[in-house]
Amino acid sequence: MGKNKLKKFAEMATYDHVFEADFSDLKGEPFHQKGKWHQRFFNNENPIVLELGCGKGEYTVGLAELFPDKNFIGVDIKGARMHRGATDAKNKGLKNVAFVRTRIEFITAFFAENEVEEIWLTFPDPQMKKVNKRLSSTRFLQMYRQFLKLDGLMHLKTDSNFLYTYTSEMVKENGFKVEVAENDLYGSGYDDEILSIQTHYESKWIKHGLSIKYLKFHLENREQWIEPDIEIEFDEYHSAGRGVVKEKDSIINNPLSRKKGK
């Protein structure tokens, strides 16, 4: 690990608004803040909003500035990136911001039933070949449902046509109520102060001519969760390395041609 990363980790260890726990720390037990975020950290009963896969934390901090009457928690495993948002929140004196460094797979260990009001997924990896790693898959939605308030809101903002199409079809299959569905957010004329917040990488993708998509829906409970059984063309680029690169695979080995569990 480079000296710069070590310095960032050391700095974040001194921040009282940054929490860290992995599987070995949890050992099957819930995180000590679970069910107590309002009382132990925020000291208010304002709604809690999560940004999962928050990266540098631009959205978490930006939303917190726009809505001082809500509490915001950014979650990501990449601590070096999270350092940016955590430091910005500290320097700006924001008291309605926290960050949690952990894997999203462990998210149910951190929040109790009905503790969270909304969830943002901002530019997650589309995981075109791995359904169960997609943050908008039914696998993860069932996790979110365990702590999201009844009829709670989900937001997906993405540059990936694959992920937007997949999530839209998943929402349709499960009959979730959709409030907004825009496949070209900035070209549509849809005016929303919240959505005008742009992450570092989002700005880069826009410069490359990529359209930004946005989906807002209510995550109701379901007895049966259905994965869409459709084929979706892969994105013609990938941004895993945070650069726009031509994707060699197009529709080969599309996992969406198989039903969940097969």
VMD Tcl script that draws the C-alpha trace (Angstrom):
set ca {
  {0.00 0.00 0.00}
  {1.36 3.43 -0.96}
  {2.31 6.05 1.61}
  {-0.47 8.34 0.39}
  {-3.10 5.68 1.03}
  {-1.68 4.93 4.45}
  {-1.82 8.63 5.28}
  {-5.47 8.81 4.21}
  {-6.41 5.76 6.28}
  {-4.57 7.22 9.27}
  {-6.44 10.53 8.90}
  {-9.82 8.83 8.59}
  {-9.12 6.82 11.73}
  {-9.27 10.14 13.61}
  {-12.63 11.16 12.09}
  {-15.56 10.53 14.43}
  {-17.97 10.43 11.47}
  {-16.20 7.52 9.73}
  {-16.87 3.91 10.75}
  {-15.17 0.76 9.54}
  {-15.98 -2.94 9.90}
  {-15.46 -6.02 7.79}
  {-16.66 -9.60 8.20}
  {-13.90 -10.48 10.66}
  {-14.86 -7.48 12.82}
  {-18.55 -8.33 12.81}
  {-18.13 -12.09 13.39}
  {-21.80 -12.69 12.82}
  {-22.81 -9.89 15.20}
  {-24.54 -6.64 14.21}
  {-22.52 -3.44 14.07}
  {-22.73 -1.45 17.32}
  {-24.56 1.44 15.60}
  {-27.28 -0.80 14.15}
  {-30.69 0.51 15.16}
  {-29.09 3.40 17.03}
  {-27.85 5.78 14.31}
  {-30.40 8.43 15.27}
  {-29.61 8.36 18.98}
  {-25.89 7.53 19.07}
  {-24.55 9.54 16.15}
  {-26.94 12.05 14.57}
  {-28.75 12.98 17.81}
  {-31.97 13.62 15.93}
  {-34.87 11.71 14.37}
  {-34.40 13.06 10.83}
  {-34.68 10.57 7.92}
  {-31.58 8.56 7.08}
  {-30.49 8.32 3.43}
  {-27.79 5.89 2.23}
  {-25.48 6.18 -0.76}
  {-24.22 2.68 -1.51}
  {-20.96 2.50 -3.46}
  {-20.37 6.18 -2.65}
  {-16.85 6.36 -4.12}
  {-15.41 9.80 -3.38}
  {-18.62 10.75 -1.55}
  {-19.62 13.70 -3.74}
  {-23.29 12.75 -3.67}
  {-23.35 12.06 0.06}
  {-21.81 15.46 0.84}
  {-23.79 17.30 -1.86}
  {-27.11 15.93 -0.61}
  {-26.21 16.71 2.98}
  {-25.61 20.34 2.05}
  {-28.92 20.55 0.18}
  {-30.94 18.86 2.91}
  {-29.77 19.76 6.43}
  {-33.00 18.22 7.76}
  {-31.91 14.73 6.61}
  {-29.02 12.47 7.62}
  {-26.73 10.95 4.98}
  {-24.44 7.93 5.16}
  {-22.03 6.98 2.37}
  {-20.99 3.33 2.17}
  {-18.05 1.95 0.18}
  {-15.14 -0.47 0.56}
  {-12.62 1.86 -1.10}
  {-11.27 3.87 1.81}
  {-8.80 5.94 -0.20}
  {-11.62 7.27 -2.35}
  {-13.96 7.79 0.61}
  {-11.29 9.99 2.21}
  {-12.23 12.82 -0.16}
  {-15.87 13.00 0.91}
  {-15.12 12.34 4.57}
  {-12.60 15.18 4.61}
  {-14.94 17.55 2.75}
  {-17.71 16.85 5.26}
  {-15.31 17.49 8.14}
  {-13.96 20.72 6.67}
  {-17.48 21.98 5.96}
  {-18.62 21.18 9.48}
  {-21.49 18.98 8.30}
  {-23.12 17.22 11.24}
  {-25.59 15.22 9.15}
  {-22.98 13.08 7.36}
  {-21.35 9.75 8.17}
  {-19.33 7.24 6.17}
  {-19.08 3.48 6.60}
  {-16.25 1.51 5.04}
  {-17.44 -2.03 4.41}
  {-18.66 -4.34 1.68}
  {-22.24 -3.86 0.54}
  {-22.75 -7.61 1.05}
  {-22.60 -6.92 4.82}
  {-25.02 -3.99 4.75}
  {-27.77 -5.69 6.83}
  {-25.37 -5.83 9.79}
  {-25.34 -2.02 9.96}
  {-28.98 -0.96 9.83}
  {-32.14 -2.13 11.63}
  {-35.69 -2.56 10.36}
  {-37.26 0.74 9.18}
  {-34.08 2.69 10.01}
  {-33.44 3.98 6.47}
  {-35.73 6.18 4.35}
  {-33.99 6.22 0.94}
  {-31.13 4.54 -0.91}
  {-29.01 5.98 -3.71}
  {-27.01 3.84 -6.13}
  {-24.76 6.30 -7.95}
  {-22.84 4.87 -10.90}
  {-22.32 1.36 -9.56}
  {-20.37 -1.21 -11.57}
  {-23.02 -2.73 -13.90}
  {-21.55 -6.21 -13.37}
  {-22.78 -7.28 -16.80}
  {-21.66 -10.89 -16.36}
  {-22.50 -11.33 -12.66}
  {-26.16 -10.86 -11.76}
  {-25.69 -11.48 -8.05}
  {-23.08 -8.72 -7.78}
  {-25.36 -6.07 -9.30}
  {-26.40 -3.63 -6.60}
  {-29.87 -3.38 -8.15}
  {-30.40 -7.14 -8.40}
  {-33.16 -8.84 -6.43}
  {-30.46 -10.36 -4.22}
  {-29.47 -6.91 -2.97}
  {-33.00 -5.49 -3.03}
  {-34.04 -8.17 -0.55}
  {-31.20 -7.03 1.69}
  {-32.28 -3.38 1.43}
  {-35.85 -4.36 2.19}
  {-34.73 -5.56 5.64}
  {-33.91 -2.02 6.81}
  {-35.64 0.30 4.32}
  {-38.93 1.79 5.50}
  {-42.11 0.41 3.99}
  {-42.53 1.92 0.52}
  {-39.02 3.44 0.83}
  {-37.37 5.06 -2.17}
  {-34.62 3.69 -4.42}
  {-32.60 5.94 -6.74}
  {-30.37 4.66 -9.52}
  {-28.17 7.10 -11.44}
  {-25.95 5.47 -14.05}
  {-24.12 5.90 -17.33}
  {-24.69 2.21 -18.15}
  {-27.50 1.47 -20.58}
  {-27.14 -2.20 -19.61}
  {-27.72 -1.55 -15.90}
  {-30.52 0.95 -16.53}
  {-32.35 -1.47 -18.83}
  {-31.80 -4.40 -16.46}
  {-33.06 -2.46 -13.43}
  {-36.05 -1.08 -15.34}
  {-37.06 -4.60 -16.39}
  {-36.54 -5.92 -12.86}
  {-38.75 -3.13 -11.49}
  {-41.42 -3.93 -14.08}
  {-41.33 -7.68 -13.36}
  {-41.79 -7.08 -9.64}
  {-44.44 -4.41 -10.05}
  {-42.66 -1.65 -8.14}
  {-44.12 1.85 -8.40}
  {-41.92 4.07 -10.59}
  {-41.77 7.82 -10.01}
  {-39.13 8.79 -12.57}
  {-37.56 6.93 -15.50}
  {-35.23 8.97 -17.71}
  {-32.77 7.33 -20.12}
  {-31.19 10.69 -21.02}
  {-31.37 12.76 -17.86}
  {-29.70 15.95 -19.00}
  {-31.06 15.78 -22.53}
  {-34.64 15.33 -21.35}
  {-34.97 18.73 -19.74}
  {-35.80 17.07 -16.43}
  {-34.95 19.78 -13.91}
  {-34.02 18.57 -10.44}
  {-31.53 20.21 -8.09}
  {-30.66 16.87 -6.51}
  {-29.77 15.26 -9.82}
  {-27.61 18.21 -10.86}
  {-24.94 17.03 -8.40}
  {-22.25 15.44 -10.55}
  {-19.55 13.06 -9.41}
  {-16.00 13.33 -10.71}
  {-16.43 10.37 -13.04}
  {-19.89 11.39 -14.14}
  {-18.45 14.64 -15.48}
  {-15.86 12.65 -17.42}
  {-18.47 10.34 -18.93}
  {-20.62 13.29 -19.98}
  {-17.60 14.78 -21.77}
  {-17.26 11.48 -23.63}
  {-20.83 11.96 -24.87}
  {-22.45 9.30 -22.68}
  {-26.04 9.90 -21.63}
  {-26.88 9.67 -17.94}
  {-29.87 7.60 -16.88}
  {-32.01 7.94 -13.75}
  {-34.59 5.65 -12.18}
  {-36.58 6.37 -9.02}
  {-38.92 3.74 -7.60}
  {-40.55 2.52 -4.40}
  {-39.20 -0.71 -2.94}
  {-42.23 -2.52 -1.60}
  {-42.06 -5.94 0.02}
  {-42.63 -9.04 -2.11}
  {-43.26 -12.68 -1.27}
  {-41.59 -13.63 -4.55}
  {-38.75 -11.70 -6.15}
  {-38.41 -12.07 -9.91}
  {-35.27 -11.63 -11.99}
  {-35.98 -10.50 -15.58}
  {-35.56 -13.27 -18.16}
  {-34.39 -11.15 -21.09}
  {-31.31 -10.53 -23.19}
  {-29.73 -7.10 -22.96}
  {-26.92 -5.92 -25.19}
  {-23.75 -5.26 -23.26}
  {-22.44 -1.70 -23.06}
  {-19.97 -0.95 -25.86}
  {-17.47 0.34 -23.30}
  {-16.59 -0.34 -19.72}
  {-15.67 2.07 -16.98}
  {-14.29 -0.34 -14.39}
  {-10.91 1.34 -14.76}
  {-12.61 4.72 -14.72}
  {-11.79 5.37 -18.34}
  {-14.01 4.90 -21.34}
  {-12.76 1.81 -23.15}
  {-14.27 -0.21 -25.96}
  {-15.81 -3.40 -24.64}
  {-14.87 -6.46 -26.69}
  {-17.75 -8.58 -25.42}
  {-21.12 -7.50 -26.66}
  {-23.91 -10.03 -26.13}
  {-21.72 -13.09 -25.54}
  {-22.56 -15.18 -22.47}
  {-25.28 -12.77 -21.36}
  {-26.31 -13.90 -17.86}
  {-29.79 -12.42 -18.31}
  {-30.70 -15.22 -20.71}
  {-30.92 -17.42 -17.62}
  {-33.45 -17.28 -14.81}
  {-32.29 -16.64 -11.28}
  {-30.91 -19.75 -9.68}
  {-30.16 -21.60 -12.94}
}
mol new
graphics top color blue
foreach p $ca { graphics top sphere $p radius 0.5 }
foreach p [lrange $ca 0 end-1] q [lrange $ca 1 end] { graphics top cylinder $p $q radius 0.2 }
display resetview
